[in-house]
Amino acid sequence: MAQTTILVEALKKALKSHGITYADVAKVLGLSTTSVKRLFADEALSLKRLDLICEMMDLKITDLLQQIAEDGWQLEQLSAKQEIQIAGDMALLLVTVSVLNHLTIGEILSRFDIDEHLVIRKLAWLDREGLIEFLPKNRIKLKVSGNFAWRPDGPIQRFFQENISNDYFSTQFTNEGERLLVLNGMLTKSSLEHFHRRLERVAREFDELANADQREPTERRIGQTVVLAIRPWGFGVFSEFSRGADTKRN
C-alpha cells in the first residue's frame, strides 16, 4: 500500500511538472476524466496504464522509480483508504498524531495511558504504510514532507469536525494561550482573495514555528490546534428572518 501511494503521488507530481492534465490522460487511456480521477484516488492503476501514462512524458516506469529514489520521496498526503483505517482506530489515530508531532515512544507512554506493545504495533503499521521508518532501539523517522496535510473533507478531517468541534469550543478562550477572534464584514471578491492569501501565510508561519520548535525539549512544547476558517455565512443566525422563512413573526 505504501509503495503504491508513493508511486501514484510521484506520477501526479510528474504529470503536473509536464503540464499534463487528467483530461489529457483520459484521452490516451480511452476513459472519461472522471474515471481517471477515480483510478488515481483509488490507486488502481494497472502496469499497462501506468506505462501508457509514463510514455506521455517520454518516461519509463523505471525512470519514475529512479526519480523517487533520488528525491528521497516523502508523503504529502495519505490515501483515502489509509485515512479510513486511521480514523476508525483511536489508538492508531493517537499514535499517528503523536509521531507527526515528533513524540518518541517514551513521550507517548508518559503522556497517555496506552500499552507499550499496542504503541509498537501501531508504529509497525505506520512503517508498513510508509509514514515512518521504525528504526532499531525504537527510534522513529518521519517520512512525510513539510507540506503533509490530511485529505480535504477526508475521513480524518471529518472525524475531527464531527467529534472534536464541541470540545474545542467548550472554553471561553480566556485562559493563558487561548485566543478567539470572530470577524464579520462584507468583502469584494478581490479583497476576499487577498484575505485568503494572508490566511495561507499565517498557516505557513505556524508550520515554520512548529518545525523550528522541534529542537526544543518536549516538556517545553504544548500541543496547539489552530482553526482558520472563512465562509459566506454572516447572516446565517438570522435565517428565521429570511424571505420565505416558514417562521411567522408577530
Stockholm file with secondary structure:
# STOCKHOLM 1.0

chainA/1-250         MAQTTILVEALKKALKSHGITYADVAKVLGLSTTSVKRLFADEALSLKRLDLICEMMDLKITDLLQQIAEDGWQLEQLSAKQEIQIAGDMALLLVTVSVLNHLTIGEILSRFDIDEHLVIRKLAWLDREGLIEFLPKNRIKLKVSGNFAWRPDGPIQRFFQENISNDYFSTQFTNEGERLLVLNGMLTKSSLEHFHRRLERVAREFDELANADQREPTERRIGQTVVLAIRPWGFGVFSEFSRGADTKRN
#=GR chainA/1-250 SS CHHHHHHHHHHHHHHHHTTCCHHHHHHHHTCCHHHHHHHHHHTCCCHHHHHHHHHHTTCCHHHHHHHHHHHTCCBSSCCHHHHHHHHTCHHHHHHHHHHHTTCCHHHHHHHSCCCHHHHHHHHHHHHHTTSEEEEGGGEEEECBCTTCCCCTTCHHHHHHHHHHHHHHTSSCSCSTTCCCCCCCCCCCHHHHHHHHHHHHHHHHHHHHHHHHGGGSCGGGCCCCCCCCCCCSCTTGGGGGGSTTCSCCCC
#=GC SS_cons         CHHHHHHHHHHHHHHHHTTCCHHHHHHHHTCCHHHHHHHHHHTCCCHHHHHHHHHHTTCCHHHHHHHHHHHTCCBSSCCHHHHHHHHTCHHHHHHHHHHHTTCCHHHHHHHSCCCHHHHHHHHHHHHHTTSEEEEGGGEEEECBCTTCCCCTTCHHHHHHHHHHHHHHTSSCSCSTTCCCCCCCCCCCHHHHHHHHHHHHHHHHHHHHHHHHGGGSCGGGCCCCCCCCCCCSCTTGGGGGGSTTCSCCCC
//
